Amino acid sequence: MAKKGKRDIEKVYATKEIVAKLRRLADSLEAGKAFQIQVAGERIYIPADAEFSIEHERSKDGEELEFQLKW
């Protein structure tokens, strides 16, 4: 398999689109299955045993909440 290059992007989706993605993710997590998602044109495969975490950041500019999957 070819080594993948570094990537750090942020993609904004319409509410309807993100709801559908989160619903599919929740269904996969609940079933203990792998998850696939396409972000900004790249398909990403997330194994069933990926670690899920939530990160909250606060600064003078505002707040940010990130749902993270690591594998």
KEDREN-119633 format. One record per atom (N, C-alpha, C): residue in three letters; z, x, y. Coordinates in Angstrom, 3 decimals. Each point is the difference from the previous one (the first is absolute). Example, Ala and Ser with C-alpha at 12.3 -4.5 7.8 and 13.67 -1.06 7.14 Angstrom:
// residues 2
<"ALA" <7.800 13.190 -5.690>>
<"ALA" <0.000 -0.890 1.190>>
<"ALA" <0.000 0.900 1.200>>
<"SER" <-0.720 -0.350 1.050>>
<"SER" <0.060 0.820 1.190>>
<"SER" <0.730 -0.770 1.090>>
END
This chain:
// residues 71
<"MET" <0.000 0.844 -1.183>>
<"MET" <0.000 -0.844 1.183>>
<"MET" <0.000 0.886 1.241>>
<"ALA" <-0.821 -0.342 0.973>>
<"ALA" <-0.075 0.760 1.245>>
<"ALA" <1.283 -0.189 0.806>>
<"LYS" <0.420 1.084 0.636>>
<"LYS" <1.199 -0.059 0.827>>
<"LYS" <-0.297 -0.818 1.257>>
<"LYS" <0.887 -0.912 0.312>>
<"LYS" <-0.185 -0.840 1.179>>
<"LYS" <0.549 0.707 1.225>>
<"GLY" <-0.703 -0.157 1.115>>
<"GLY" <0.426 0.607 1.253>>
<"GLY" <1.144 -0.774 0.633>>
<"LYS" <0.616 0.607 0.975>>
<"LYS" <1.087 -0.620 0.734>>
<"LYS" <-0.502 -1.247 0.718>>
<"ARG" <0.849 -1.011 0.073>>
<"ARG" <-0.392 -1.253 0.659>>
<"ARG" <1.239 -0.615 0.635>>
<"ASP" <-0.114 -0.416 1.223>>
<"ASP" <1.096 -0.678 0.695>>
<"ASP" <-0.633 -0.990 0.969>>
<"ILE" <-0.096 -1.245 -0.435>>
<"ILE" <-0.629 -1.022 0.833>>
<"ILE" <0.925 -1.196 0.142>>
<"GLU" <-0.274 -0.784 0.987>>
<"GLU" <0.698 -1.271 0.177>>
<"GLU" <-1.074 -1.044 0.234>>
<"LYS" <0.007 -1.043 -0.799>>
<"LYS" <-1.022 -1.045 0.083>>
<"LYS" <0.690 -1.317 0.326>>
<"VAL" <-0.483 -0.683 1.019>>
<"VAL" <0.546 -1.296 0.397>>
<"VAL" <-0.827 -1.090 -0.668>>
<"TYR" <0.677 -0.952 -0.616>>
<"TYR" <-0.650 -1.120 -0.673>>
<"TYR" <0.439 -1.308 0.637>>
<"ALA" <-0.850 -1.010 -0.123>>
<"ALA" <0.354 -1.346 0.438>>
<"ALA" <1.148 -0.508 -0.881>>
<"THR" <0.801 -0.897 0.532>>
<"THR" <1.141 -0.530 -0.738>>
<"THR" <-0.413 -0.544 -1.365>>
<"LYS" <-1.071 -0.760 -0.055>>
<"LYS" <-0.457 -0.587 -1.262>>
<"LYS" <-0.316 1.090 -1.030>>
<"GLU" <-0.617 1.094 0.440>>
<"GLU" <-0.347 1.101 -0.906>>
<"GLU" <1.250 0.711 -0.518>>
<"ILE" <0.941 0.281 0.874>>
<"ILE" <1.204 0.722 -0.438>>
<"ILE" <0.853 -0.862 -0.903>>
<"VAL" <0.044 -1.305 0.257>>
<"VAL" <0.747 -0.908 -0.875>>
<"VAL" <-0.583 0.061 -1.418>>
<"ALA" <-1.313 -0.025 -0.123>>
<"ALA" <-0.640 0.060 -1.316>>
<"ALA" <0.312 1.328 -0.697>>
<"LYS" <-0.044 1.112 0.744>>
<"LYS" <0.295 1.311 -0.586>>
<"LYS" <1.460 0.076 -0.453>>
<"LEU" <0.918 -0.474 0.835>>
<"LEU" <1.419 0.031 -0.363>>
<"LEU" <0.292 -0.910 -1.194>>
<"ARG" <-0.662 -1.135 -0.071>>
<"ARG" <0.192 -0.911 -1.128>>
<"ARG" <-0.459 0.659 -1.296>>
<"ARG" <-1.160 0.664 0.028>>
<"ARG" <-0.488 0.706 -1.199>>
<"ARG" <0.942 1.136 -0.385>>
<"LEU" <0.516 0.727 1.008>>
<"LEU" <0.946 1.076 -0.262>>
<"LEU" <1.270 -0.548 -0.640>>
<"ALA" <0.544 -1.074 0.549>>
<"ALA" <1.223 -0.597 -0.544>>
<"ALA" <-0.215 -0.452 -1.444>>
<"ASP" <-1.133 -0.607 -0.274>>
<"ASP" <-0.304 -0.440 -1.361>>
<"ASP" <-0.059 1.189 -0.956>>
<"SER" <-0.628 1.099 0.434>>
<"SER" <-0.095 1.206 -0.840>>
<"SER" <1.372 0.614 -0.242>>
<"LEU" <0.811 0.107 1.068>>
<"LEU" <1.350 0.565 -0.147>>
<"LEU" <0.831 -0.841 -0.967>>
<"GLU" <-0.060 -1.296 0.155>>
<"GLU" <0.784 -0.902 -0.845>>
<"GLU" <-0.420 0.085 -1.465>>
<"ALA" <-1.297 0.185 -0.237>>
<"ALA" <-0.524 0.078 -1.363>>
<"ALA" <0.077 1.412 -0.586>>
<"GLY" <0.398 0.978 0.816>>
<"GLY" <0.070 1.380 -0.480>>
<"GLY" <-1.376 0.587 -0.266>>
<"LYS" <-0.989 -0.428 0.770>>
<"LYS" <-1.375 0.461 -0.191>>
<"LYS" <-0.448 0.911 1.144>>
<"ALA" <-1.029 0.792 -0.290>>
<"ALA" <-0.610 0.850 1.021>>
<"ALA" <-0.635 -0.889 1.065>>
<"PHE" <-0.237 0.585 1.169>>
<"PHE" <-0.529 -0.747 1.135>>
<"PHE" <-1.166 0.764 0.600>>
<"GLN" <-1.039 -0.710 0.415>>
<"GLN" <-1.141 0.608 0.678>>
<"GLN" <-0.153 -0.647 1.363>>
<"ILE" <-0.313 0.825 0.983>>
<"ILE" <-0.210 -0.510 1.351>>
<"ILE" <-1.066 0.860 0.671>>
<"GLN" <-0.772 -0.616 0.866>>
<"GLN" <-0.979 0.752 0.778>>
<"GLN" <0.478 0.035 1.441>>
<"VAL" <0.100 1.212 0.544>>
<"VAL" <0.454 0.193 1.374>>
<"VAL" <-1.042 0.833 0.729>>
<"ALA" <-0.546 -0.571 1.053>>
<"ALA" <-0.999 0.691 0.829>>
<"ALA" <-1.096 0.624 -0.855>>
<"GLY" <-0.495 -0.780 -0.967>>
<"GLY" <-1.136 0.435 -0.797>>
<"GLY" <0.308 0.844 -1.212>>
<"GLU" <1.247 0.357 -0.251>>
<"GLU" <0.350 0.803 -1.168>>
<"GLU" <0.866 -0.815 -0.948>>
<"ARG" <-0.401 -0.040 -1.288>>
<"ARG" <0.764 -0.709 -1.011>>
<"ARG" <1.130 0.909 -0.496>>
<"ILE" <1.195 -0.558 -0.037>>
<"ILE" <1.191 0.752 -0.381>>
<"ILE" <0.614 -0.649 -1.231>>
<"TYR" <0.320 0.814 -0.999>>
<"TYR" <0.593 -0.459 -1.251>>
<"TYR" <1.467 0.416 -0.032>>
<"ILE" <0.878 -0.972 -0.096>>
<"ILE" <1.440 0.243 0.036>>
<"ILE" <0.576 -0.329 -1.371>>
<"PRO" <0.622 0.969 -0.666>>
<"PRO" <0.526 -0.256 -1.342>>
<"PRO" <1.194 -0.955 0.020>>
<"ALA" <0.238 -0.623 -1.130>>
<"ALA" <1.086 -0.973 -0.120>>
<"ALA" <1.366 0.627 0.265>>
<"ASP" <0.144 1.303 -0.241>>
<"ASP" <1.307 0.643 0.173>>
<"ASP" <0.171 0.655 1.378>>
<"ALA" <-0.851 -0.368 0.955>>
<"ALA" <0.127 0.540 1.364>>
<"ALA" <1.353 -0.402 0.588>>
<"GLU" <0.539 0.849 0.848>>
<"GLU" <1.283 -0.261 0.660>>
<"GLU" <-0.256 -0.782 1.282>>
<"PHE" <0.732 -1.073 0.195>>
<"PHE" <-0.174 -0.869 1.164>>
<"PHE" <1.186 0.190 0.935>>
<"SER" <-0.275 0.177 1.291>>
<"SER" <1.083 0.135 0.974>>
<"SER" <-0.401 -0.682 1.303>>
<"ILE" <0.992 -0.250 0.825>>
<"ILE" <-0.226 -0.585 1.317>>
<"ILE" <0.604 0.947 1.028>>
<"GLU" <-0.757 0.312 1.038>>
<"GLU" <0.445 0.920 1.040>>
<"GLU" <0.025 -0.749 1.334>>
<"HIS" <1.087 0.188 0.746>>
<"HIS" <0.130 -0.613 1.315>>
<"HIS" <0.216 1.111 1.016>>
<"GLU" <-0.776 -0.022 1.071>>
<"GLU" <0.142 0.989 1.069>>
<"GLU" <0.196 -0.726 1.319>>
<"ARG" <0.846 0.562 0.837>>
<"ARG" <0.238 -0.569 1.325>>
<"ARG" <-0.045 1.136 1.013>>
<"SER" <-0.690 -0.258 1.112>>
<"SER" <-0.051 0.973 1.085>>
<"SER" <-0.046 -0.762 1.312>>
<"LYS" <-0.061 0.737 1.088>>
<"LYS" <-0.060 -0.658 1.314>>
<"LYS" <-1.294 -0.790 0.174>>
<"ASP" <-1.028 0.339 -0.807>>
<"ASP" <-1.298 -0.683 0.102>>
<"ASP" <-0.086 -1.269 -0.845>>
<"GLY" <0.955 -0.220 -0.882>>
<"GLY" <-0.026 -1.191 -0.845>>
<"GLY" <0.507 0.289 -1.402>>
<"GLU" <-0.282 -0.914 -0.892>>
<"GLU" <0.444 0.120 -1.384>>
<"GLU" <-1.182 -0.086 -0.943>>
<"GLU" <0.189 0.562 -1.194>>
<"GLU" <-1.050 0.025 -1.005>>
<"GLU" <0.630 -0.214 -1.365>>
<"LEU" <-0.643 -0.807 -0.828>>
<"LEU" <0.449 -0.242 -1.366>>
<"LEU" <-1.158 0.340 -0.921>>
<"GLU" <0.239 0.888 -0.958>>
<"GLU" <-1.044 0.422 -0.923>>
<"GLU" <0.418 -0.305 -1.432>>
<"PHE" <-0.905 -0.613 -0.758>>
<"PHE" <0.192 -0.195 -1.420>>
<"PHE" <-0.778 1.127 -0.666>>
<"GLN" <0.690 0.810 -0.810>>
<"GLN" <-0.641 1.186 -0.565>>
<"GLN" <0.036 -0.017 -1.516>>
<"LEU" <-1.096 0.451 -0.586>>
<"LEU" <-0.096 0.234 -1.435>>
<"LEU" <-0.306 1.475 -0.182>>
<"LYS" <0.759 0.685 -0.858>>
<"LYS" <-0.229 1.428 -0.253>>
<"LYS" <-0.161 0.236 -1.486>>
<"TRP" <-0.951 0.840 -0.329>>
<"TRP" <-0.210 0.377 -1.391>>
<"TRP" <-0.536 1.392 -0.084>>
END
